Amino acid sequence: MIGIIGTLSAIALYFINPSVQLNKAEDVERLQNASELQKAMVQRMIDTGEFINDSQIPTQLELAMPICSYQVTTDVTCINVDGLVSGYIATLSRDQVETNANYSGYAIYKHDGFVAVISTHLGE
């Protein structure tokens, strides 16, 4: 009887796998944050006629540039989108697994004239 319970418990843990479920939940949050940033960029473009730092945004996914963390203004390796905060989004999301303090964990590029925001840590 105890052997059967142990076997069933092991099978249940294999299929439930809490770490996999947690990673999936974090990915949902990442996708939601990327979508929120993308929608804010588009809304600002509708309001002003241009994207924030439009000339710095690359035009290919392979060249997507990191989005800077909030109030990082001197790092030329990332795109600053602080102008979205308060008018278009409440805060600039930062992925908890991002190791570079200057980066938010999201990247941006343009495709066919529209901006796209992606999570750089999807699946981690």
Phi and psi in degrees as GROMACS dihedral restraints (atoms count N, CA, C in turn):
[ dihedral_restraints ]
;  ai    aj    ak    al  type     phi  dphi    fc
    3     4     5     6     1   -63.9    20    10
    4     5     6     7     1   -36.8    20    10
    6     7     8     9     1   -63.4    20    10
    7     8     9    10     1   -39.4    20    10
    9    10    11    12     1   -65.7    20    10
   10    11    12    13     1   -44.0    20    10
   12    13    14    15     1   -63.1    20    10
   13    14    15    16     1   -42.7    20    10
   15    16    17    18     1   -61.8    20    10
   16    17    18    19     1   -42.9    20    10
   18    19    20    21     1   -64.4    20    10
   19    20    21    22     1   -45.4    20    10
   21    22    23    24     1   -63.1    20    10
   22    23    24    25     1   -38.2    20    10
   24    25    26    27     1   -64.0    20    10
   25    26    27    28     1   -43.0    20    10
   27    28    29    30     1   -63.9    20    10
   28    29    30    31     1   -41.4    20    10
   30    31    32    33     1   -63.9    20    10
   31    32    33    34     1   -44.0    20    10
   33    34    35    36     1   -62.0    20    10
   34    35    36    37     1   -44.6    20    10
   36    37    38    39     1   -63.3    20    10
   37    38    39    40     1   -36.6    20    10
   39    40    41    42     1   -62.2    20    10
   40    41    42    43     1   -44.6    20    10
   42    43    44    45     1   -79.0    20    10
   43    44    45    46     1   -32.8    20    10
   45    46    47    48     1   -80.3    20    10
   46    47    48    49     1   -42.6    20    10
   48    49    50    51     1    33.3    20    10
   49    50    51    52     1    88.6    20    10
   51    52    53    54     1   -55.2    20    10
   52    53    54    55     1   -36.4    20    10
   54    55    56    57     1   -68.6    20    10
   55    56    57    58     1   -36.0    20    10
   57    58    59    60     1   -66.6    20    10
   58    59    60    61     1   -42.8    20    10
   60    61    62    63     1   -62.9    20    10
   61    62    63    64     1   -40.0    20    10
   63    64    65    66     1   -64.6    20    10
   64    65    66    67     1   -42.6    20    10
   66    67    68    69     1   -62.2    20    10
   67    68    69    70     1   -39.3    20    10
   69    70    71    72     1   -64.1    20    10
   70    71    72    73     1   -41.4    20    10
   72    73    74    75     1   -64.5    20    10
   73    74    75    76     1   -40.4    20    10
   75    76    77    78     1   -65.8    20    10
   76    77    78    79     1   -36.3    20    10
   78    79    80    81     1   -66.3    20    10
   79    80    81    82     1   -37.4    20    10
   81    82    83    84     1   -61.1    20    10
   82    83    84    85     1   -43.2    20    10
   84    85    86    87     1   -63.9    20    10
   85    86    87    88     1   -41.3    20    10
   87    88    89    90     1   -61.6    20    10
   88    89    90    91     1   -44.9    20    10
   90    91    92    93     1   -64.5    20    10
   91    92    93    94     1   -38.7    20    10
   93    94    95    96     1   -65.0    20    10
   94    95    96    97     1   -43.5    20    10
   96    97    98    99     1   -64.3    20    10
   97    98    99   100     1   -41.7    20    10
   99   100   101   102     1   -62.8    20    10
  100   101   102   103     1   -42.0    20    10
  102   103   104   105     1   -64.1    20    10
  103   104   105   106     1   -41.4    20    10
  105   106   107   108     1   -62.2    20    10
  106   107   108   109     1   -44.2    20    10
  108   109   110   111     1   -63.7    20    10
  109   110   111   112     1   -42.9    20    10
  111   112   113   114     1   -63.1    20    10
  112   113   114   115     1   -44.9    20    10
  114   115   116   117     1   -64.1    20    10
  115   116   117   118     1   -37.7    20    10
  117   118   119   120     1   -65.4    20    10
  118   119   120   121     1   -40.9    20    10
  120   121   122   123     1   -61.9    20    10
  121   122   123   124     1   -43.5    20    10
  123   124   125   126     1   -65.9    20    10
  124   125   126   127     1   -43.5    20    10
  126   127   128   129     1   -62.7    20    10
  127   128   129   130     1   -40.2    20    10
  129   130   131   132     1   -65.2    20    10
  130   131   132   133     1   -38.3    20    10
  132   133   134   135     1   -63.5    20    10
  133   134   135   136     1   -40.0    20    10
  135   136   137   138     1   -62.5    20    10
  136   137   138   139     1   -42.1    20    10
  138   139   140   141     1   -71.7    20    10
  139   140   141   142     1   -37.8    20    10
  141   142   143   144     1  -112.6    20    10
  142   143   144   145     1   -14.8    20    10
  144   145   146   147     1    91.6    20    10
  145   146   147   148     1     0.0    20    10
  147   148   149   150     1  -155.3    20    10
  148   149   150   151     1   156.7    20    10
  150   151   152   153     1   -77.6    20    10
  151   152   153   154     1   154.1    20    10
  153   154   155   156     1   -62.3    20    10
  154   155   156   157     1   131.2    20    10
  156   157   158   159     1    51.4    20    10
  157   158   159   160     1    42.1    20    10
  159   160   161   162     1   -52.1    20    10
  160   161   162   163     1   -42.5    20    10
  162   163   164   165     1   -69.8    20    10
  163   164   165   166     1   -18.0    20    10
  165   166   167   168     1   -90.4    20    10
  166   167   168   169     1   -14.0    20    10
  168   169   170   171     1   -80.4    20    10
  169   170   171   172     1   120.7    20    10
  171   172   173   174     1   -67.8    20    10
  172   173   174   175     1   162.6    20    10
  174   175   176   177     1  -107.1    20    10
  175   176   177   178     1    16.4    20    10
  177   178   179   180     1  -140.2    20    10
  178   179   180   181     1   143.7    20    10
  180   181   182   183     1   -55.8    20    10
  181   182   183   184     1   -41.7    20    10
  183   184   185   186     1   -62.6    20    10
  184   185   186   187     1   -22.2    20    10
  186   187   188   189     1  -105.9    20    10
  187   188   189   190     1     9.9    20    10
  189   190   191   192     1   -49.4    20    10
  190   191   192   193     1   135.1    20    10
  192   193   194   195     1  -102.1    20    10
  193   194   195   196     1   144.7    20    10
  195   196   197   198     1   -61.0    20    10
  196   197   198   199     1   148.5    20    10
  198   199   200   201     1   -89.6    20    10
  199   200   201   202     1   131.4    20    10
  201   202   203   204     1   -65.7    20    10
  202   203   204   205     1   150.8    20    10
  204   205   206   207     1   -64.2    20    10
  205   206   207   208     1   160.2    20    10
  207   208   209   210     1   -57.5    20    10
  208   209   210   211     1   132.7    20    10
  210   211   212   213     1    69.4    20    10
  211   212   213   214     1    17.4    20    10
  213   214   215   216     1   -92.5    20    10
  214   215   216   217     1   108.2    20    10
  216   217   218   219     1  -116.8    20    10
  217   218   219   220     1    -7.8    20    10
  219   220   221   222     1  -108.5    20    10
  220   221   222   223     1    -4.0    20    10
  222   223   224   225     1   -88.0    20    10
  223   224   225   226     1   113.0    20    10
  225   226   227   228     1   -80.6    20    10
  226   227   228   229     1    -3.2    20    10
  228   229   230   231     1   -89.1    20    10
  229   230   231   232     1     2.2    20    10
  231   232   233   234     1  -140.2    20    10
  232   233   234   235     1   161.2    20    10
  234   235   236   237     1   -96.9    20    10
  235   236   237   238     1   125.2    20    10
  237   238   239   240     1   -85.1    20    10
  238   239   240   241     1   126.0    20    10
  240   241   242   243     1  -124.2    20    10
  241   242   243   244     1    27.5    20    10
  243   244   245   246     1   -55.5    20    10
  244   245   246   247     1   -26.9    20    10
  246   247   248   249     1   -63.3    20    10
  247   248   249   250     1   -12.4    20    10
  249   250   251   252     1   -80.6    20    10
  250   251   252   253     1   -25.4    20    10
  252   253   254   255     1   -69.2    20    10
  253   254   255   256     1   134.0    20    10
  255   256   257   258     1    83.7    20    10
  256   257   258   259     1   -41.8    20    10
  258   259   260   261     1   -85.0    20    10
  259   260   261   262     1   -29.6    20    10
  261   262   263   264     1  -126.5    20    10
  262   263   264   265     1   -30.7    20    10
  264   265   266   267     1  -137.8    20    10
  265   266   267   268     1   152.5    20    10
  267   268   269   270     1   -71.5    20    10
  268   269   270   271     1   -43.2    20    10
  270   271   272   273     1  -145.8    20    10
  271   272   273   274     1   160.2    20    10
  273   274   275   276     1   -91.5    20    10
  274   275   276   277     1   114.3    20    10
  276   277   278   279     1   -66.2    20    10
  277   278   279   280     1   146.4    20    10
  279   280   281   282     1  -132.0    20    10
  280   281   282   283     1   127.2    20    10
  282   283   284   285     1   -70.3    20    10
  283   284   285   286     1   131.7    20    10
  285   286   287   288     1   -66.9    20    10
  286   287   288   289     1   -18.1    20    10
  288   289   290   291     1   -94.3    20    10
  289   290   291   292     1    -3.8    20    10
  291   292   293   294     1   -64.4    20    10
  292   293   294   295     1   126.6    20    10
  294   295   296   297     1   -93.6    20    10
  295   296   297   298     1   -19.8    20    10
  297   298   299   300     1   -88.8    20    10
  298   299   300   301     1   116.6    20    10
  300   301   302   303     1   -60.6    20    10
  301   302   303   304     1   -24.2    20    10
  303   304   305   306     1   -82.6    20    10
  304   305   306   307     1   -13.5    20    10
  306   307   308   309     1  -105.2    20    10
  307   308   309   310     1   149.6    20    10
  309   310   311   312     1   -88.4    20    10
  310   311   312   313     1   -18.3    20    10
  312   313   314   315     1    97.4    20    10
  313   314   315   316     1     6.1    20    10
  315   316   317   318     1  -126.4    20    10
  316   317   318   319     1   152.7    20    10
  318   319   320   321     1  -130.3    20    10
  319   320   321   322     1   161.4    20    10
  321   322   323   324     1  -136.0    20    10
  322   323   324   325     1   145.6    20    10
  324   325   326   327     1  -155.8    20    10
  325   326   327   328     1   167.7    20    10
  327   328   329   330     1  -108.8    20    10
  328   329   330   331     1   144.3    20    10
  330   331   332   333     1  -140.3    20    10
  331   332   333   334     1   118.6    20    10
  333   334   335   336     1    53.8    20    10
  334   335   336   337     1    39.8    20    10
  336   337   338   339     1    83.8    20    10
  337   338   339   340     1    -5.7    20    10
  339   340   341   342     1  -109.9    20    10
  340   341   342   343     1   153.5    20    10
  342   343   344   345     1   -90.5    20    10
  343   344   345   346     1   145.1    20    10
  345   346   347   348     1  -128.6    20    10
  346   347   348   349     1   136.7    20    10
  348   349   350   351     1  -118.1    20    10
  349   350   351   352     1   132.5    20    10
  351   352   353   354     1  -126.5    20    10
  352   353   354   355     1   155.8    20    10
  354   355   356   357     1   -85.5    20    10
  355   356   357   358     1   133.2    20    10
  357   358   359   360     1   -87.7    20    10
  358   359   360   361     1    -2.7    20    10
  360   361   362   363     1  -123.9    20    10
  361   362   363   364     1    22.9    20    10
  363   364   365   366     1   -60.7    20    10
  364   365   366   367     1   130.1    20    10
  366   367   368   369     1    89.7    20    10
  367   368   369   370     1     0.3    20    10
